[in-house]
């Protein structure tokens, strides 16, 4: 049941979502008195040109948020992208050019780079995993996916960055799919009981996934009619056995102990998806810098 189509280009982020997040970030940074450093040192009528440049290679994501940071500070600022979200950059690549009132550019700089650097880091980390899978899984078609281990308030953006990096998304929240974890199973009274309860509750468009850590639990989940089975912390040899037991009946997701060193071996077992929380909660930022020239 491996996916057989390439990831589509990431959908555009909804403008209200972007505007609201940037507005909150600017309010946090500007505080009660605004940017007193720029107000103290920069003439009010000064204008400037600036360039955002990649200082390390990676994949860019979050340009809409960076643009909004500058234009919310001053609508006269012009933000011109030189690449698109999802594009790979090398060290020294120009990402965007900015021009307009100097004070506003300086005031928005950190918020813009915080969003852009973090999301580009997520996209870059995802691309590393996607490339490792593509190079080593012998055409089995596994995909790297994210989890709900995201920064509070930034989930939609981090999941967007995962798509920019060539990954796919797992559920966005508790309300868009049923994922029965070990604690649910313990309280519900077993794998079969949990799946049966879920099937009685779920709407026709709601998928049911259940987490298992043994082959016996996998067989029980399949017999109960689970749509997706999460194979938790299984080594590659056991994952291979799980794929054989499954015989294409359910979608299989491998999770736990997923690193760049292990992901190729996991993909080679024939699972459909490989989930990683690391790509959103621990990806290092992509180093991007803003250099400014004052027009006199």
Backbone as a ProteinNet text record, in pm:
[ID]
protein_1_A
[PRIMARY]
XXXXXXXXXXXXXXXXXXXXXXXXXXXXXXXXXXXXXXXXXXXXXXXXXXXXXXXXXXXXXXXXXXXXXXXXXXXXXXXXXXXXXXXXXXXXXXXXXXXXXXXXXXXXXXXXXXXXXXXXXXXXXXXXXXXXXXXXXXXXXXXXXXXXXXXXXXXXXXXXXXXXXXXXXXXXXXXXXXXXXXXXXXXXXXXXXXXXXXXXXXXXXXXXXXXXXXXXXXXXXXXXXXXXXXXXXXXXXXXXXXXXXXXXXXXXXXXXXXXXXXXXXXXXXXXXXXXXXXXXXXXXXXXXXXXXXXXX
[TERTIARY]
82.1	0	86.1	206.3	294.2	240.2	254.9	211.1	286.9	220	285.4	283.9	256.2	261.4	357.6	418.8	512	436.3	504.4	441.2	407.7	287.3	257.6	331.6	338	396.7	315.2	378.5	303.5	199.9	81.4	-24	17.8	-29.6	1.6	-54.7	19.2	-30.8	-145.6	-252.8	-364.4	-318.3	-352	-304.1	-343.9	-468.6	-503.4	-416.4	-382	-297	-159.4	-104.7	26.3	22.2	-77.6	-86.5	-100.7	-183.1	-205.4	-79.4	-9.7	111.7	220.6	236	337.7	302.6	175.5	131.8	164.5	138.7	167.2	317.8	396.7	541.7	600.1	549.6	595.9	557.6	435.1	390.9	478.9	516.5	604.6	740.6	793.8	927.2	928	824.6	820.9	783.8	713.1	678.5	593.4	615.6	531.4	583.5	712.1	771	824.3	814.7	866.4	1016.9	1073.2	1216.3	1291.6	1329.6	1391.5	1533.9	1599	1733.7	1729.4	1638.7	1627.5	1577.8	1482.2	1430.5	1539.7	1631.4	1736.7	1849.6	1871.6	1992.5	1966.7	1846.9	1818.6	1726.1	1762.2	1673.2	1538.8	1432.7	1299.5	1277.6	1349.4	1330	1432	1515.2	1616.9	1550.9	1603.2	1557	1676.8	1646.6	1755.6	1721.9	1826.3	1815.1	1876.3	1821.5	1874.3	1862.7	1946.1	1944.2	1946.2	1857.9	1863	1941	2044	2135	2148.2	2155.8	2181.3	2329.2	2357.7	2496.1	2539.7	2441.7	2469.1	2372.9	2405.1	2312	2191.2	2078.4	1957	1838	1720	1593.4	1514.8	1462.2	1395.7	1246.3	1193.8	1049.8	1017.3	901.3	856.8	868.7	881.3	898.3	776.3	656.8	537.3	538.1	588.2	595.2	699.9	812.1	915.1	862.1	794.4	736.5	638.3	552.5	452.2	515.8	628.2	695.4	736.6	789.5	832.9	714.7	618.5	508.1	412.6	404.3	322.8	388.2	520.3	589.1	568.9	569.5	548.4	508.6	392	339.6	423.8	512.8	597.5	717.4	742.5	855.7	825.6	924.9	914.1	997	933.6	998.4	994.5	1109.5	1118.3	1190.8	1120.8	1183.8	1266.8	1377.4	1464.7	1451.3	1387.1	1360.2	1220.8	1177.8	1047.5	1063.9	962.6	962.8	980.1	1062.4	1090.3	1215.2	1270.8	1392.9	1516.1	1612.2	1739.9	1830.4	1908.1	2002.9	2141.1	2241.6	2378.9	2424.8	2536	2591.4	2620.3	2565.7	2582.4	2466.4	2370.3	2253.6	2169.6	2122.4	2032.2	1889.9	1826	1690.8	1586.9	1614.5	1518.5	1590.2	1530.6	1579.6	1469.5	1508.5	1413	1455.5	1356.6	1386.8	1271.6	1306	1202.6	1253.2	1162.2	1201.7	1295.9	1408.9	1514.8	1474.1	1408.6	1368.5	1280.3	1184.1	1089.7	1159.1	1252.7	1326.5	1403.3	1470.3	1547.7	1458.4	1342.5	1251.1	1191.8	1172.7	1112.2	1214.9	1342.2	1446.6	1444.5	1443	1455.3	1334.3	1215.1	1094.9	1097.1	1132.2	1137.6	1239.2	1357	1460.9	1429.7	1362.1	1324.1	1231.4	1127.8	1036.4	1108.9	1180.4	1243.4	1351.6	1433.1	1540.1	1487.2	1386.6	1330.6	1261	1174.1	1100	1191.4	1290.7	1388	1469.3	1493.9	1562	1479.3	1348.8	1259	1257	1245.4	1244.3	1375.2	1485.9	1617.2	1632.7	1593.7	1602.1	1514.8	1394.8	1305.2	1366.4	1428	1489.1	1601.1	1678	1784.6	1725.7	1616.5	1552.2	1492.3	1424	1361.6	1467	1579.3	1687	1745.4	1762.3	1817.4	1725.5	1596	1499	1504.9	1503.6	1502	1625.9	1737.7	1863.2	1880.9	1808.9	1844.1	1730.7	1606.6	1499.8	1458	1540.8	1519.8	1382	1337.1	1212.1	1086.7	1095.1	977.8	877.1	919.7	824.6	785.5	861.3	828	840.8	762.5	769.4	797.4	871.5	894	776.9	725.4	614	644.7	575.2	593.1	494.5	496.7	408.4	344	280	226.1	329	452.5	558.3	609.9	529.7	556.4	562	609.3	612.3	470.5	421.1	285.2	265.9	157.5	126.1	186	282.7	350.7	325.7	232.4	215.8	188.1	94.8	59.6	180.8	265	382.4	490.2	510.9	611.7	570.7	443.1	396.5	405.4	382.2	402.9	549.8	640.2	783.4	823.2	760.2	785.9	751.7	638.9	600.9	699.6	747	847.8	974.3	1005.3	1125.1	1106.9	985.9	962.2	900.4	856	788.7	638.1	569.5	423.9	378.7	253.4	199.9	120.1	136.7	47.5	-69.5	-150.4	-265.4	-220.6	-306.3	-277.1	-315.5	-414.6	-458.1	-536	-590.6	-664	-797.7	-841.5	-976.7	-985	-874.3	-883.8	-850.9	-816.9	-797.4	-792.1	-822.6	-814.8	-682.5	-601.5	-475	-477.3	-493.1	-505.2	-365.1	-321.5	-187.6	-194.1	-76.1	-69.2	-154.2	-159.1	-240.5	-389.5	-431.1	-571.2	-604.3	-512.2	-533.2	-545.5	-460.4	-462.3	-596.4	-648.1	-773.8	-893	-885.1	-997.7	-1011.2	-902.6	-911.2	-853	-768.5	-702.9	-715.3	-638.3	-634.8	-770.8	-828.3	-957	-1065.9	-1071.8	-1174.9	-1160.2	-1036.1	-1012.8	-1053.5	-1015.1	-1050	-1200.6	-1263.3	-1408.6	-1482.7	-1440.4	-1501	-1480.8	-1360.1	-1329.1	-1414.2	-1430.1	-1509.7	-1656.6	-1706.3	-1844.9	-1864.1	-1755.6	-1763.2	-1736.5	-1644.2	-1589.4	-1689	-1677.1	-1750.8	-1688.9	-1758.5	-1712.6	-1581.5	-1545.8	-1423.3	-1307	-1329.4	-1226.1	-1149.5	-1019.7	-933.7	-901.4	-877.6	-843.7	-704.2	-614.2	-478.6	-457.3	-381.2	-351.2	-203.4	-148.2	-7.2	9.4	104.9	136.1	286.7	328.8	472.9	509.9	412.4	441.8	366.2	409.9	341.3	204	189.4	58.3	-41.1	3.2	-84.6	-118.1	-20.4	-45.1	-154.9	-145.8	-247.5	-385.1	-387.8	-514.4	-572	-485.3	-528.9	-582.7	-516.2	-560.9	-695.4	-710.5	-836.4	-951.1	-918	-1020.8	-1057.2	-976.5	-1010.4	-949.3	-833.5	-765.9	-723.2	-734	-693.2	-542.1	-480.6	-336.7	-283.8	-165.9	-102.8	33.4	54.8	182.6	267.6	380.1	472.4	574.7	559.9	634	765.9	875.2	1008.8	1047.4	1006.5	1046.7	1175.9	1272.3	1394.6	1362.3	1452	1423.5	1384	1446.1	1410	1266	1221.3	1083.5	987	1029.2	946	924	1028.5	1014.3	914.1	917.4	820.1	678.6	666.6	535.7	478.1	564.1	519.6	467.8	537	494.4	361.8	345.3	219.2	103.8	132.6	28.3	-32.4	51.1	7.5	-77.4	-42	-111.2	-247.4	-283.7	-418.8	-435.2	-332.8	-340.1	-216.5	-226.3	-109.1	-21.5	108.5	201.1	290.5	297.2	382.3	484.3	611	717.5	749.7	766.2	793.8	888	971.2	1062.8	1202.8	1301.3	1442.5	1471.7	1406.4	1428.7	1535.4	1647.6	1756.1	1803	1889.2	1945.4	2025.6	2077.7	2156.4	2067.8	1944.2	1857.6	1747	1716.8	1596	1600.1	1716.5	1724.6	1691.4	1744.2	1715.9	1568.5	1508.9	1366.3	1284.8	1319.5	1247.1	1257.5	1371.6	1394.1	1307.1	1244.9	1159.8	1026.9	988.2	863.1	747.8	774.4	667.8	628.7	509.8	459.1	506.6	508.4	546	642.7	727.1	821.2	803.8	762.5	734	850.3	872.4	981.2	934.7	945.8	920.9	1039.9	1157.9	1282.2	1279.7	1222.3	1228.5	1154.4	1061.7	994.1	1042.1	1065.7	1098.5	1246.9	1333.3	1476.9	1561.9	1500.1	1578.3	1653	1782.6	1855.9	1810.4	1817.1	1776.7	1870.8	1820.3	1907.6	1960.5	2091.8	2155.1	2131.3	2054.1	2024.5	2057.5	2111.8	2147.8	2090.7	2069.4	2022.1	2132.1	2174.4	2275	2209.9	2237.9	2165	2260.2	2216.9	2290.5	2197.9	2242	2161.8	2176.7	2064	2067.8	2082	2174.7	2191.7	2161.8
-120.6	0	126.5	114.4	230.9	336.3	465.7	574.3	567.4	600.2	591.6	723.2	833.7	964.4	1053.1	1143.9	1237.2	1339	1395.1	1499.9	1618.9	1674.9	1797.6	1914.8	2024.5	2144.6	2185.7	2239.1	2275.3	2382.7	2363	2462.4	2592.9	2702.4	2833.2	2843.9	2904.9	2926.5	3026.4	3001.3	3096.8	3233.5	3337.7	3471.7	3514.7	3491.9	3533.8	3464.9	3338.1	3264.8	3329.2	3363.4	3427.7	3564.4	3643.5	3779.6	3778.5	3688	3683.5	3640.2	3539.8	3492.2	3598.7	3667.2	3771.6	3890.2	3924.5	4036.2	4007.4	3885.2	3848.6	3850.1	3804	3801.6	3942.3	4030.5	4169.3	4238.5	4211.4	4271.9	4225.7	4098.2	4044.7	4114.6	4138.6	4196.4	4347.1	4414.3	4560.4	4607.3	4521.2	4556.1	4680.7	4759.2	4876.2	5004	5007	5132.3	5123.8	5006.8	4992.6	4975.3	4982.5	4960.6	5088.6	5099.1	5224.4	5239.8	5130.6	5140.9	5206.9	5158.5	5218.8	5362.2	5387.2	5523.4	5619.3	5567.9	5652.9	5679.1	5586.9	5597.1	5621.3	5596	5605.8	5725	5816.2	5928.9	5877	5945	5895.7	5887.8	5968.3	5966.5	5880.1	5805.6	5720.9	5603.5	5574.6	5457	5364.8	5238.4	5141.3	5030.3	4965.7	4840.1	4731.2	4612.2	4500.5	4372.4	4278	4148	4037.5	3940	3820.2	3714.3	3661.4	3567.3	3440.8	3327.1	3200.5	3190.8	3158.6	3142.2	2996.5	2907.1	2765.2	2706.1	2592.7	2530.4	2472.8	2471.3	2416.2	2434.1	2421.3	2437	2547.6	2639	2757	2732.1	2781.8	2781.3	2899	2959.6	3068.1	3206.8	3217.4	3349.4	3439.6	3383	3465	3528	3456.5	3511.1	3621.6	3601.9	3705.9	3832.1	3813.8	3928.7	4004.1	3929.7	3992.7	4070.6	4021.1	4092.9	4233	4244	4374.5	4462.5	4407.7	4490.7	4531.6	4450.1	4493.8	4610.1	4611.9	4724.3	4852.1	4840.7	4957.9	4910.1	4952.4	4907.5	4956.5	5052.3	5102.6	5011.9	4916.4	4825.9	4734.2	4717.7	4628.7	4504	4386.8	4258.6	4174.4	4150.7	4075	3942.5	3833.6	3703.2	3670	3606.4	3561.8	3411.8	3342.3	3199.7	3174.2	3049.7	3012.7	2915.5	2907.8	2806.6	2669	2587.3	2454.1	2448.3	2564.2	2567.3	2542.2	2472.8	2452.1	2572.5	2609.3	2719.7	2670.9	2739.5	2714.3	2829.7	2814.9	2923.3	3043.4	3158.1	3278.7	3309.3	3219.6	3243.8	3359.4	3445.1	3552.4	3497.6	3519.1	3469.3	3576.4	3699.7	3808.3	3942.2	4040.8	4178.8	4266.1	4359.6	4443.4	4588.5	4675	4818.3	4895.1	5011.2	5094.5	5166.8	5216.1	5289.8	5207.6	5266.9	5192.1	5147.2	5237.2	5199.1	5074.7	5072	4960.4	4831	4839.8	4720.7	4662.8	4748.7	4702.5	4646.8	4706.4	4660.3	4523.2	4495.2	4367.8	4257.6	4293.1	4197.8	4069.4	4078.4	3959	3867.6	3925.1	3842.5	3769.5	3842	3780.9	3666.5	3688.4	3585.8	3469.8	3498.1	3389.2	3290.9	3343.3	3256.7	3185.4	3262.2	3207.4	3105	3134.1	3042.7	2913.1	2924.7	2804.7	2715.9	2773.9	2692.5	2636.7	2712.9	2660.9	2546.8	2555.1	2444.9	2317.6	2332.5	2216.4	2158	2245.5	2199.1	2130.1	2184.1	2126	1988.6	1977.3	1848.6	1744.2	1786.3	1693.8	1648.2	1741.2	1705.5	1602.5	1615.2	1518.3	1377.9	1367.9	1237.3	1186.3	1274.3	1233.9	1185.8	1254.8	1214.4	1079.9	1059.1	931.7	816.2	839.1	735.2	710.5	819.5	806.4	735	758	699.5	553.7	510.2	380.4	280.8	316.6	222.1	134.8	128.2	36.2	51.3	176.2	203.9	161	136	88.8	201	324.9	435.6	486.4	457.4	510.3	662.1	724.7	870.4	907.6	1015	1070.8	1160.8	1149.6	1233.2	1291.6	1399.5	1466.3	1410.8	1468.5	1426.5	1551	1534	1648.5	1707.1	1663.2	1717.9	1845.6	1950	2078.2	2189.1	2305.9	2421.5	2475.7	2490.3	2543.4	2674.2	2679.5	2798.6	2801	2711.5	2712.2	2584.8	2501.1	2370.4	2380.8	2467.8	2477.5	2517.6	2604.9	2651.4	2543.3	2473.6	2367.9	2252.5	2220.3	2114.6	2160.1	2286.5	2341.5	2327.8	2356.7	2346.4	2201.9	2107.5	1966	1936.2	1988	1966.3	2034.6	2152.8	2221.2	2137.3	2059.6	1977.4	1842.6	1815.7	1689.7	1582	1618.2	1522.9	1532.4	1450.6	1451.5	1477.9	1513	1544.5	1428.8	1408.1	1323.3	1412.4	1369.9	1452.2	1587.7	1686.8	1821.3	1837.1	1761.1	1774.6	1652.2	1659.2	1546.8	1523.2	1617.8	1610.9	1564.1	1535.6	1501.7	1355.6	1277.1	1132.5	1069	939.8	866.2	790.7	819.3	748.4	688.5	558.2	487.1	448.4	510.6	486.2	380.9	346.8	239.8	268.7	393.9	426.6	413.9	447.9	425.9	276.7	195.8	51	-3	45.2	-2	27.5	147.8	186.5	118.5	103	45.8	-104.7	-171.2	-313.9	-400.8	-344.4	-424.8	-365.7	-421.8	-372.2	-385	-502.1	-524.5	-435.1	-426.8	-344.5	-197.9	-150.1	-9.9	19.1	-70.2	-48.8	-58.5	-154.9	-170.1	-47.9	5.1	127.7	243.3	253.7	363	353.4	232.1	214.5	250.2	221.6	255.8	406.5	474.9	619.2	702.5	657.6	741.9	766.7	886.4	916.3	842.7	840.6	760.7	811.2	936.8	991.5	991.7	942.4	945.3	813.8	821.4	703.3	663	533.5	480.4	419	473.2	420	370.8	264.3	211.3	178.2	203.9	178.1	37.3	-37.6	-170.4	-184.3	-277.8	-301.5	-448.6	-533.3	-674.8	-723.2	-834.2	-890.7	-944.8	-995.1	-1042.5	-926.8	-811.6	-694.2	-649.5	-659.1	-623.8	-712.1	-842.1	-933.8	-899.8	-867	-832.1	-703.5	-606	-478.8	-499.5	-584.1	-611.7	-683.3	-780.2	-853.2	-763.3	-661.4	-569	-464	-451.9	-360.2	-222	-208.4	-78.5	-35.9	93.2	145.8	161.1	203.1	230.3	169	110.4	55.8	121.4	177	238.2	132.4	101	0.9	73.4	59.4	143.7	80.1	151	111.7	-30.7	-72.6	-204	-191.9	-281.1	-280.3	-324.7	-297.8	-330.8	-475.7	-570.6	-710.1	-738.8	-679.5	-698.5	-621.5	-505.4	-430	-511.1	-576.1	-659.4	-771	-832.7	-936.9	-879	-757.6	-693.4	-666.3	-625.6	-602.8	-732.7	-841.6	-971.3	-1014.6	-994	-1028.5	-944.1	-818.7	-725.6	-764.2	-805.8	-844.5	-737.1	-609.8	-499.8	-465.5	-521	-498.5	-357.9	-304.9	-171.4	-92.2	37.9	123.6	106	95.8	75.8	197.5	243.1	356	309.1	331.7	301.2	426.4	409.7	524.7	482.4	576.6	549.8	516.6	581.6	559.3	585.5	688.7	726.2	835.1	804.6	900.8	893.5	986.3	981.2	852.7	797.4	674.2	550.6	557.4	438.1	444.6	561.6	576.6	494.5	479	401.5	254.8	199.6	60.4	40.9	138.9	131.2	134.5	224.7	235.9	107.8	43.1	-77.9	-194.8	-186.8	-295.9	-302.1	-191.1	-190	-121	-52.5	24.9	141.1	196	303.6	440.9	462.5	592.2	574.1	674.1	676.7	811.2	808.6	934.2	975.7	1106	1162.6	1290.6	1295.5	1420.3	1513.8	1456	1534.9	1644.1	1615.9	1712.7	1841.5	1838.1	1962	2013.9	1924.8	1977.8	1999.4	1944.2	1956.3	1995.1	2023.5	2062	2192.5	2198.6	2325	2427.1	2553.2	2658	2659.9	2709.7	2738.5	2879.5	2892.4	3022.1	3116.5	3219.9	3323.1	3457.8	3547.6	3678.4	3790.8	3904.5	4024.8	4129.6	4174.3	4280.1	4401.9	4518.5	4640.9	4750.6	4827.5	4944.1	5063.7	5168.2	5288.6	5371.9	5417.7	5513.9	5652.7	5729.3	5865.2	5968.1
0	0	0	-47	-49.5	-143.3	-106.1	-193.6	-325.4	-435.5	-565.6	-641.4	-569.4	-633.4	-557.2	-629	-565.9	-482.8	-384.3	-304.7	-392.6	-378.6	-451.2	-388.5	-461	-402.6	-280.6	-176.9	-56.9	-85.3	-28.7	-44.7	21.9	-33.2	23.3	163.8	252.9	387.8	385.8	460.4	463.8	514.6	441.7	477.3	618.1	663.2	800.3	905.9	881.8	975.6	984	868.7	863.2	931.4	895	949.1	1101.1	1152.9	1297.8	1372.3	1319.7	1386.1	1386.8	1275.1	1266.1	1354.9	1357.4	1442.6	1589.3	1633.1	1771.5	1798.5	1702.6	1720.7	1725.6	1640.7	1643	1773.8	1820.6	1946.2	2062.2	2060.4	2163.7	2161.1	2041.5	2028.7	2052.8	2007.3	2018.9	2159.1	2233.1	2370.1	2381.1	2486	2513.8	2449.8	2420.8	2371.8	2230	2167.8	2032.5	2030.6	1911.7	1891.8	1928.5	2055.9	2101.4	2046.2	2011.8	1954.5	1817.6	1731.1	1597.8	1605.7	1696.1	1712	1759.1	1841.6	1896.7	1798.8	1705.4	1623	1474.4	1427	1283.7	1257.3	1167.6	1134.7	1082.8	1115.9	1077.4	927.1	849.7	705.2	630.9	703.6	639.7	568.8	450.8	377.1	356.7	329.4	319.9	222.3	177.2	103.1	189.7	182.3	259.9	178.7	211.9	145.5	250.3	232.9	316.4	239.2	303.8	239	321.3	253.5	321.7	356.2	480.1	522.6	524.8	508.1	496.3	394.5	334.1	239.9	311.2	240.8	299.9	208.3	266.4	194.9	262.7	185.3	241.1	260.3	370.8	397.4	489	467	554.3	496.4	364.4	302.8	324.1	326	348.5	487.1	585.1	720.4	728.7	661.2	659.1	591.4	478.8	409	499.3	566.6	652.3	766.5	818.9	927.1	883.2	762.2	713.2	673.7	601.6	552.7	663.8	770.6	884.3	957.8	959.6	1023.4	943.2	811.2	726.9	587.3	543.4	414.1	297	319.9	213	184.3	272.2	251.3	133.5	48.7	-66.5	-39.6	-50.3	-21.4	-147.1	-206	-330.7	-307.6	-328.5	-313.2	-437.2	-414.7	-523	-548.9	-455.4	-468.4	-411.5	-411.8	-358	-242.3	-157.1	-52.7	-116.2	-54.4	-107.3	-193.6	-229.2	-310.6	-223.8	-280.7	-213.5	-237.9	-137.4	-149.1	-107.4	-158.5	-116.8	-29.9	34.7	114.8	25.1	61.3	-18.1	-109.4	-121.9	-208	-153.7	-244.5	-205.9	-197.7	-85.5	-61.2	-91.3	-49.9	-71.4	-66.3	-133.5	-129.7	-70.6	16.1	87.3	70.8	55.9	49.9	111.2	171	231.4	354.4	439.3	559.1	648	680.7	749	888.8	962.9	1098.3	1096.5	1008.6	1003	962.4	869.2	828.3	946.6	1021	1135.8	1246.1	1263.8	1368.1	1336.6	1208.5	1167.8	1147.3	1141.3	1102	1184.5	1316.7	1399.6	1387.9	1386.4	1371.6	1237	1131.7	998.8	995.4	1049.7	1046.2	1140.4	1253.1	1343.5	1273.7	1208.8	1135.5	1021.6	942.9	822.8	857.7	957.1	994.9	1053.6	1140.6	1203.4	1101.2	1020	923.9	815.1	775.2	678.2	739.6	869.5	937.1	936	960.1	954.2	812.4	713.2	573.8	537.6	583.9	554	617.6	744.1	812.8	743.2	703.4	633.7	502.4	429.3	301.2	320.1	427.2	452.9	469	544.5	564.9	434.4	361.6	234.9	135.7	131.2	39.8	80	210.6	257.4	220.3	229.9	192.2	41.8	-34.3	-180.9	-233.3	-168.9	-216	-175.7	-71.9	-14.7	2.1	-29	3.7	-113.5	-217.5	-329.3	-393	-400.5	-470.6	-398.7	-268.5	-195.7	-167.9	-176.3	-171.7	-35.4	68	200.6	202.7	287.9	303.2	448.1	464.8	598.3	632.8	754.1	798.4	935.3	966.9	1095.1	1197.9	1317.7	1425.6	1487.3	1602.1	1676.5	1772.8	1764.5	1849.6	1784.7	1799.1	1734.8	1838.5	1799	1886.8	1903.3	2027.3	2044.4	1969.9	1892.3	1814.6	1676.1	1649.7	1520	1438.9	1482.5	1418.4	1268.8	1230.8	1088.3	1005.3	1059.7	986.3	979.6	1090.6	1090.7	998.9	997.3	907.8	761.3	737.7	603.4	563	656.6	627.6	598.1	665.3	635.6	490.1	443.1	303.4	209.3	247.4	165.7	152.6	255.2	253.4	186.4	136	67.1	152.5	273.8	360.1	347.5	424.6	429.1	572.1	586.2	718.7	776.8	906.3	983.3	1023.9	1119	1158.3	1213.6	1197.9	1247.3	1393.4	1438.7	1575.7	1619.8	1737.9	1794.4	1726.4	1643.9	1589.7	1444.9	1380.1	1237.8	1206.6	1304.6	1286.1	1424.5	1430.5	1556.5	1560	1660.6	1680.1	1820.4	1826.3	1953.4	2000.2	2109.6	2162.7	2273.4	2327.3	2427.1	2550.2	2591.9	2708.9	2681	2557.4	2520.6	2525.6	2472.7	2471	2612.9	2701.7	2839.8	2907.5	2885.2	2948.4	2880.9	2748.4	2673.1	2693.2	2736.7	2761.6	2652.9	2567.5	2465.9	2327.3	2234.1	2097.2	2029.9	2033.3	1966	2022.5	2153.3	2216.5	2177.2	2171.8	2137.6	1993.4	1899.8	1759.6	1739.2	1802.7	1788.1	1839.8	1952.5	2005.4	1908	1853.6	1760.7	1634.9	1581.9	1460.2	1483.8	1602.2	1634.2	1648.3	1685.6	1711.1	1586.6	1502.3	1395.5	1283.8	1223	1101.7	983.4	871.6	758.4	698.2	721.9	665.2	764.4	884.6	987.9	987.4	965.3	966.2	1110.6	1129.4	1261.1	1255	1335.1	1346.3	1488	1502.1	1635.3	1645.4	1762.6	1789.2	1845.7	1789.8	1842.1	1856	1942.5	1955.4	1947.5	1911.3	1889.6	1765.9	1710.3	1595	1632.6	1753.8	1798.1	1803.3	1853.4	1854.7	1713	1622.1	1482.7	1424.3	1445.1	1393.2	1450.3	1577.2	1642	1582	1557.5	1499	1357.7	1281.1	1144	1144.2	1231.4	1239.4	1284.4	1363.4	1411.8	1307.1	1200.8	1092.2	1101.4	1166.7	1171.8	1031.3	1002.5	871.7	862.2	971.5	977.2	1106.2	1100	1220.1	1237.8	1355.1	1390.8	1458.8	1399.6	1452.2	1538.2	1669	1762.1	1804.7	1774.6	1820.9	1782.4	1664.7	1615.2	1536.2	1559.4	1477.9	1335	1239.4	1099	1073.7	1141.2	1115.5	1155.3	1265.9	1309.3	1220.1	1172.5	1077.6	950.5	902.8	783.8	805.2	923.6	955.5	961.5	1014.5	1023.2	884.5	791.7	654.3	593	620.3	567.6	628.4	758	825.9	771.7	745.8	701.8	567.4	473.6	339	271.3	296.3	229.9	286.2	399.7	453.7	511.5	572.2	633.7	594.6	607.3	591	714.5	694.7	805.3	824.3	949.2	986.9	1088.5	1060.9	1156.3	1235.6	1365.5	1451.8	1563.3	1606.8	1716.4	1668	1728.1	1694.9	1547.8	1494.5	1354.3	1349.6	1289.5	1271.5	1127	1090.1	955.1	933.2	1040.9	1029.6	1016.9	1067.4	1066.6	962.5	908	826.2	698	637.4	513.7	538.6	646.6	679.6	712.5	778.2	809.3	680.4	590.5	463.4	382.1	387.3	307.6	351.3	468.6	516.5	442.1	377	303.3	372.4	485.8	550.1	459.8	482	397.1	442.3	573.6	629.1	745	763.2	874.4	944.2	1069.7	1138.6	1228.2	1231.9	1312	1378.7	1510	1581.5	1575.2	1554	1554.1	1448.3	1331.4	1221.9	1254.2	1350.8	1390.3	1525.1	1621	1754.1	1780.3	1696.6	1723.6	1603.8	1491.5	1373.4	1401	1371	1388.3	1285.1	1321.6	1228	1107.6	996.7	883.1	902.7	899.9	924.9	807	831.9	732.7	793.6	715.6	766.8	683.3	746.3	675.8	681.2	563.9	554.3	494.7	554.2	518.5	473.1	371.9	323.4	331.5	397.6	409.3	283	226	115.4	173.7	123.4	175.9	66.3
[MASK]
++++++++++++++++++++++++++++++++++++++++++++++++++++++++++++++++++++++++++++++++++++++++++++++++++++++++++++++++++++++++++++++++++++++++++++++++++++++++++++++++++++++++++++++++++++++++++++++++++++++++++++++++++++++++++++++++++++++++++++++++++++++++++++++++++++++++++++++++++++++++++++++++++++++++

